[in-house]
Amino acid sequence: MSIVAWRLMKDSLPTKSNLQRRGIIQAEDDMCVSGCDTEETASHMFLHCEVFGSLWQHIRSWIGVFGVDPPIISEHFFQFTHYTGYTKARRSFLQLIWLLGVWLIWNERNNRFFNNIEIPILQLLDKVKFHSFWWLKANNTMFVYGSQRWWSDPLCCLGINWPLLL
């Protein structure tokens, strides 16, 4: 996950736009695999795409945070990881969620491109919930909540209990 995020920040993921710029694919083949008829750049796919980019709104709704996505990936990362304040534990949780979101969007893009298989965005949200829950259970022996509670109120499970508006 970290390598995908690092390459995303450096704009070095093999998106169709990057592949076209390097002469690997033709210019007419650089449309987003979601079918939205827009050039597949990293910024488009991860933030602005009606299909893939919508995952962030679903994640924010799940964790109970409301806001608007910045147009630049590095700004999106910073804003997303600071929604609940500046404590290390809170940032760490949101970094995990952000990395999962990026990783799942990239895997879904590749699944659609190479295997012609589409998973609905709400199922990707379920994967974010599932993977984050199991990561927390594996790395925190004091995490006592079950998956049902985690899926319904993750911030409460982490001891963050106020409405957050940005």
C-alpha positions, 0 to 999 in steps of 0.5 A: 500500500505504501509503495502505491501511495508513494508512487501516487504522490510522485505521479509515477503510477502507470496511469494511462496518461503516464503510459501515453506520455512515455509512448507505451500506449496511443493517445486515443487509448488514455481514457479512464477505465471507469467509462467517464470519458475523461483522460486517466490521470492520477488526479482524475482517477483518485480525486475527480472521477465520478466513479473512483473518486466517489469512494472518498465521500463514502469513506467520509460519510462512514467516519462521520466527517464532512468536507470537500476534496482538495484538487491536489493529491498531496493536499487531499492526503494532508486534509484527510489525515488531519480531519480529527485533529493533530494527535498521532493516534488520530492521524495514524488511523486516518493515514491507514484509511487513506492508504486503504482507499488509494490501494483499493482504487488502484486495485479496482482500476487494474481489475477493470483494466486487466480482468474486465471485472467491476466491483461497485464502489460501495463494495470497495467501502466495505473492503476499507471497513474490513481491512481497517478493522482487521489491521486494528485487531491485529495491531492493538490487543486492547481493541475490544470492539467487534466488526458490527460496531466498527462498521457503524461507528469507527470514531467512537471505537477509537474514542473520538466522539464529536461531530466533525465538520470541515 
